[in-house]
Amino acid sequence: MIIYGSVVSPFVRKLLGYLGEKGIDFELKGVGIGDPDPGFRAASPLSKMPAMDDDGFMLADSSAIIHYLEAKHPKPEMIPSDPQERGQVIWWEEFGDTVFAACSGKMFFNRIVAPKFLGREGDLAAAALAESEELPKLLAYLEDAIPASGFLVGDRLTLADLAVASPLINLRHCGAGIDPEAYPKIAAWSGGILSRASMAPWIAKEERLIAKVLETS
Ligand SMILES: N[C@@H](CCC(=O)N[C@@H](CS)C(=O)NCC(=O)O)C(=O)O
C-alpha cells in the first residue's frame, strides 16, 4: 500500500499514527502541495494529502482512508463499535480535522509553509488572529474535556486521540506549543499520545525537516 503525503501535514500525521497502531504495512511516498506526481494526482482528485493506493484501490482524505482501513482491519479497534463511544470518536475526529486543524493551519501555513516551502509571503495578520482569538477558546474546551483516563474516549487509545493531538505538532512548529502551566491536562494527555511508538519517529523526522528549513532560509 502506498500513502502519499508529507510528514508535516496534520492529516497525514494522524494517518501515519493510525497505520502504526494497527500494524499495517505501507510505503510513504513524500509529496508536497501541488505535487505533480501522477500516482498522487490519480489517487487524490483535489490534490490534497493524504491519499492512498492500496493495490490499485485509490482513495483520498485521511478520514475516508481510515474508515476504509478500519473496515478492512477491524482489530485493534480504533473506531469503537460501542454506539456512544463511536459517536464520541467521530465528534473528536471532526473537531481535530476541522476547527482545530484549521486554526493551527492558519498559523503554520502563513508562518512556515508559505514563506519557507512555497516562497511567498504568508498572511501574518490571519495567523496572529487565529492565535489570539480562535486558539484560546479551542484549548480551553479541550482542557476541560480531557477525561482522567488519559484518553479522549473510554480508557484506551482511539482515533480521537490521534486526530486531536496531531495539530498540536503544527502549533509547536510555529512557536505556539502547549504551556503545561496554562493547560496541564492537554500537556499530560498529548505527551502520552505523541510519544507513542506509532507517532514519535515521524514527529522526530519532521522536526529535523522543519529545523533545516528554518535554518537555511
Ligand atoms: N480533510 C482532508 C484535508 C486534507 C488537506 O487539506 N490537506 C492539505 C495539507 S495539510 C493539502 O493537501 N492542501 C493542499 C491544497 O489544498 O492544495 C483530510 O483529512 O485528508
Ligand as a Chemical Component Dictionary entry (heavy atoms), coordinates in Angstrom:
data_LIG
# 
_chem_comp.id                   LIG 
_chem_comp.type                 NON-POLYMER 
_chem_comp.pdbx_formal_charge   0 
_chem_comp.three_letter_code    LIG 
# 
loop_
_chem_comp_atom.comp_id 
_chem_comp_atom.atom_id 
_chem_comp_atom.alt_atom_id 
_chem_comp_atom.type_symbol 
_chem_comp_atom.charge 
_chem_comp_atom.model_Cartn_x 
_chem_comp_atom.model_Cartn_y 
_chem_comp_atom.model_Cartn_z 
_chem_comp_atom.pdbx_ordinal 
LIG N1  N1  N 0 -9.986 16.597 5.004  1  
LIG C1  C1  C 0 -8.729 16.300 4.347  2  
LIG C2  C2  C 0 -7.841 17.532 4.403  3  
LIG C3  C3  C 0 -6.598 17.362 3.552  4  
LIG C4  C4  C 0 -5.827 18.657 3.394  5  
LIG O1  O1  O 0 -6.420 19.777 3.390  6  
LIG N2  N2  N 0 -4.508 18.533 3.234  7  
LIG C5  C5  C 0 -3.703 19.695 2.976  8  
LIG C6  C6  C 0 -2.324 19.578 3.654  9  
LIG S1  S1  S 0 -2.420 19.693 5.411  10 
LIG C7  C7  C 0 -3.421 19.792 1.492  11 
LIG O2  O2  O 0 -3.139 18.806 0.844  12 
LIG N3  N3  N 0 -3.515 21.009 0.939  13 
LIG C8  C8  C 0 -3.169 21.240 -0.427 14 
LIG C9  C9  C 0 -4.180 22.062 -1.123 15 
LIG O3  O3  O 0 -5.164 22.495 -0.507 16 
LIG O4  O4  O 0 -3.975 22.302 -2.315 17 
LIG C10 C10 C 0 -8.096 15.088 5.050  18 
LIG O5  O5  O 0 -8.462 14.778 6.187  19 
LIG O6  O6  O 0 -7.287 14.414 4.419  20 
# 
loop_
_chem_comp_bond.comp_id 
_chem_comp_bond.atom_id_1 
_chem_comp_bond.atom_id_2 
_chem_comp_bond.value_order 
_chem_comp_bond.pdbx_ordinal 
LIG N1  C1  SING 1  
LIG C1  C2  SING 2  
LIG C1  C10 SING 3  
LIG C2  C3  SING 4  
LIG C3  C4  SING 5  
LIG C4  O1  DOUB 6  
LIG C4  N2  SING 7  
LIG N2  C5  SING 8  
LIG C5  C6  SING 9  
LIG C5  C7  SING 10 
LIG C6  S1  SING 11 
LIG C7  O2  DOUB 12 
LIG C7  N3  SING 13 
LIG N3  C8  SING 14 
LIG C8  C9  SING 15 
LIG C9  O3  DOUB 16 
LIG C9  O4  SING 17 
LIG C10 O5  DOUB 18 
LIG C10 O6  SING 19 
# 
